[in-house]
Amino acid sequence: MVTRCLFGLVLAALPATVSADPSLECSLVSSSQVETSACLAEVEKRVDETLGIALNSARASATELDEITGRTVALPALEASQAAWDAYRAAHCEYTGTLSGGGSGTGISIRSCRISLTRARVEELLSRL
């Protein structure tokens, strides 16, 4: 029951356009790169909070599975996958930023990448509940 309630809260926190480019989403309501950057910072904060909720739900589910099966594998596997995903997101988004050639859009590119990958991770975690 708690998992279903959390699932609903997390879904409500995701924008309807989860596949859209975050920088495009923000540029539609911004008139400068400074405003776009500020918008992306706020979106990233909300998406990271949503990831925290999804991870807590996944951890609870994994813990429950481990208790039911008498094994200790689901939670450690989830934690290992999350650590690997964190490393991937950091490295991949830094790479994405280099494609800007060091220009003023580098930060926007990196942050947009992190938002997109985090949204996908939230969806992936929720699909396993």
MODELLER restraints for C-alpha pairs under 7 A, 6 or more apart:
rsr = mdl.restraints
at = mdl.atoms
rsr.add(forms.Gaussian(group=physical.xy_distance, feature=features.Distance(at['CA:3:A'], at['CA:57:A']), mean=6.15, stdev=0.5))
rsr.add(forms.Gaussian(group=physical.xy_distance, feature=features.Distance(at['CA:7:A'], at['CA:126:A']), mean=6.89, stdev=0.5))
rsr.add(forms.Gaussian(group=physical.xy_distance, feature=features.Distance(at['CA:10:A'], at['CA:50:A']), mean=5.99, stdev=0.5))
rsr.add(forms.Gaussian(group=physical.xy_distance, feature=features.Distance(at['CA:10:A'], at['CA:53:A']), mean=6.90, stdev=0.5))
rsr.add(forms.Gaussian(group=physical.xy_distance, feature=features.Distance(at['CA:10:A'], at['CA:54:A']), mean=6.81, stdev=0.5))
rsr.add(forms.Gaussian(group=physical.xy_distance, feature=features.Distance(at['CA:13:A'], at['CA:50:A']), mean=6.68, stdev=0.5))
rsr.add(forms.Gaussian(group=physical.xy_distance, feature=features.Distance(at['CA:18:A'], at['CA:119:A']), mean=6.66, stdev=0.5))
rsr.add(forms.Gaussian(group=physical.xy_distance, feature=features.Distance(at['CA:22:A'], at['CA:112:A']), mean=5.24, stdev=0.5))
rsr.add(forms.Gaussian(group=physical.xy_distance, feature=features.Distance(at['CA:22:A'], at['CA:115:A']), mean=6.86, stdev=0.5))
rsr.add(forms.Gaussian(group=physical.xy_distance, feature=features.Distance(at['CA:22:A'], at['CA:116:A']), mean=6.95, stdev=0.5))
rsr.add(forms.Gaussian(group=physical.xy_distance, feature=features.Distance(at['CA:23:A'], at['CA:36:A']), mean=6.98, stdev=0.5))
rsr.add(forms.Gaussian(group=physical.xy_distance, feature=features.Distance(at['CA:23:A'], at['CA:40:A']), mean=6.92, stdev=0.5))
rsr.add(forms.Gaussian(group=physical.xy_distance, feature=features.Distance(at['CA:23:A'], at['CA:108:A']), mean=6.78, stdev=0.5))
rsr.add(forms.Gaussian(group=physical.xy_distance, feature=features.Distance(at['CA:23:A'], at['CA:112:A']), mean=5.77, stdev=0.5))
rsr.add(forms.Gaussian(group=physical.xy_distance, feature=features.Distance(at['CA:26:A'], at['CA:36:A']), mean=5.41, stdev=0.5))
rsr.add(forms.Gaussian(group=physical.xy_distance, feature=features.Distance(at['CA:26:A'], at['CA:39:A']), mean=5.77, stdev=0.5))
rsr.add(forms.Gaussian(group=physical.xy_distance, feature=features.Distance(at['CA:26:A'], at['CA:40:A']), mean=6.46, stdev=0.5))
rsr.add(forms.Gaussian(group=physical.xy_distance, feature=features.Distance(at['CA:27:A'], at['CA:36:A']), mean=5.54, stdev=0.5))
rsr.add(forms.Gaussian(group=physical.xy_distance, feature=features.Distance(at['CA:30:A'], at['CA:36:A']), mean=5.50, stdev=0.5))
rsr.add(forms.Gaussian(group=physical.xy_distance, feature=features.Distance(at['CA:37:A'], at['CA:108:A']), mean=6.00, stdev=0.5))
rsr.add(forms.Gaussian(group=physical.xy_distance, feature=features.Distance(at['CA:40:A'], at['CA:111:A']), mean=6.72, stdev=0.5))
rsr.add(forms.Gaussian(group=physical.xy_distance, feature=features.Distance(at['CA:44:A'], at['CA:115:A']), mean=5.55, stdev=0.5))
rsr.add(forms.Gaussian(group=physical.xy_distance, feature=features.Distance(at['CA:47:A'], at['CA:115:A']), mean=6.64, stdev=0.5))
rsr.add(forms.Gaussian(group=physical.xy_distance, feature=features.Distance(at['CA:47:A'], at['CA:118:A']), mean=6.73, stdev=0.5))
rsr.add(forms.Gaussian(group=physical.xy_distance, feature=features.Distance(at['CA:47:A'], at['CA:119:A']), mean=6.66, stdev=0.5))
rsr.add(forms.Gaussian(group=physical.xy_distance, feature=features.Distance(at['CA:51:A'], at['CA:118:A']), mean=6.91, stdev=0.5))
rsr.add(forms.Gaussian(group=physical.xy_distance, feature=features.Distance(at['CA:51:A'], at['CA:122:A']), mean=5.49, stdev=0.5))
rsr.add(forms.Gaussian(group=physical.xy_distance, feature=features.Distance(at['CA:54:A'], at['CA:122:A']), mean=6.05, stdev=0.5))
rsr.add(forms.Gaussian(group=physical.xy_distance, feature=features.Distance(at['CA:54:A'], at['CA:125:A']), mean=6.42, stdev=0.5))
rsr.add(forms.Gaussian(group=physical.xy_distance, feature=features.Distance(at['CA:54:A'], at['CA:126:A']), mean=6.43, stdev=0.5))
rsr.add(forms.Gaussian(group=physical.xy_distance, feature=features.Distance(at['CA:58:A'], at['CA:125:A']), mean=6.51, stdev=0.5))
rsr.add(forms.Gaussian(group=physical.xy_distance, feature=features.Distance(at['CA:58:A'], at['CA:129:A']), mean=6.47, stdev=0.5))
rsr.add(forms.Gaussian(group=physical.xy_distance, feature=features.Distance(at['CA:59:A'], at['CA:75:A']), mean=6.23, stdev=0.5))
rsr.add(forms.Gaussian(group=physical.xy_distance, feature=features.Distance(at['CA:61:A'], at['CA:129:A']), mean=6.69, stdev=0.5))
rsr.add(forms.Gaussian(group=physical.xy_distance, feature=features.Distance(at['CA:62:A'], at['CA:74:A']), mean=5.09, stdev=0.5))
rsr.add(forms.Gaussian(group=physical.xy_distance, feature=features.Distance(at['CA:62:A'], at['CA:75:A']), mean=4.97, stdev=0.5))
rsr.add(forms.Gaussian(group=physical.xy_distance, feature=features.Distance(at['CA:63:A'], at['CA:74:A']), mean=6.99, stdev=0.5))
rsr.add(forms.Gaussian(group=physical.xy_distance, feature=features.Distance(at['CA:63:A'], at['CA:75:A']), mean=5.76, stdev=0.5))
rsr.add(forms.Gaussian(group=physical.xy_distance, feature=features.Distance(at['CA:65:A'], at['CA:74:A']), mean=6.97, stdev=0.5))
rsr.add(forms.Gaussian(group=physical.xy_distance, feature=features.Distance(at['CA:66:A'], at['CA:72:A']), mean=5.29, stdev=0.5))
rsr.add(forms.Gaussian(group=physical.xy_distance, feature=features.Distance(at['CA:66:A'], at['CA:73:A']), mean=6.56, stdev=0.5))
rsr.add(forms.Gaussian(group=physical.xy_distance, feature=features.Distance(at['CA:66:A'], at['CA:74:A']), mean=6.05, stdev=0.5))
rsr.add(forms.Gaussian(group=physical.xy_distance, feature=features.Distance(at['CA:89:A'], at['CA:114:A']), mean=6.50, stdev=0.5))
rsr.add(forms.Gaussian(group=physical.xy_distance, feature=features.Distance(at['CA:89:A'], at['CA:117:A']), mean=6.82, stdev=0.5))
rsr.add(forms.Gaussian(group=physical.xy_distance, feature=features.Distance(at['CA:93:A'], at['CA:110:A']), mean=5.14, stdev=0.5))
rsr.add(forms.Gaussian(group=physical.xy_distance, feature=features.Distance(at['CA:93:A'], at['CA:113:A']), mean=5.49, stdev=0.5))
rsr.add(forms.Gaussian(group=physical.xy_distance, feature=features.Distance(at['CA:93:A'], at['CA:114:A']), mean=6.26, stdev=0.5))
rsr.add(forms.Gaussian(group=physical.xy_distance, feature=features.Distance(at['CA:94:A'], at['CA:110:A']), mean=6.19, stdev=0.5))
rsr.add(forms.Gaussian(group=physical.xy_distance, feature=features.Distance(at['CA:96:A'], at['CA:109:A']), mean=6.71, stdev=0.5))
rsr.add(forms.Gaussian(group=physical.xy_distance, feature=features.Distance(at['CA:96:A'], at['CA:110:A']), mean=6.28, stdev=0.5))
rsr.add(forms.Gaussian(group=physical.xy_distance, feature=features.Distance(at['CA:97:A'], at['CA:106:A']), mean=4.93, stdev=0.5))
rsr.add(forms.Gaussian(group=physical.xy_distance, feature=features.Distance(at['CA:97:A'], at['CA:107:A']), mean=6.86, stdev=0.5))
rsr.add(forms.Gaussian(group=physical.xy_distance, feature=features.Distance(at['CA:97:A'], at['CA:109:A']), mean=5.47, stdev=0.5))
rsr.add(forms.Gaussian(group=physical.xy_distance, feature=features.Distance(at['CA:97:A'], at['CA:110:A']), mean=4.99, stdev=0.5))
rsr.add(forms.Gaussian(group=physical.xy_distance, feature=features.Distance(at['CA:100:A'], at['CA:106:A']), mean=5.41, stdev=0.5))
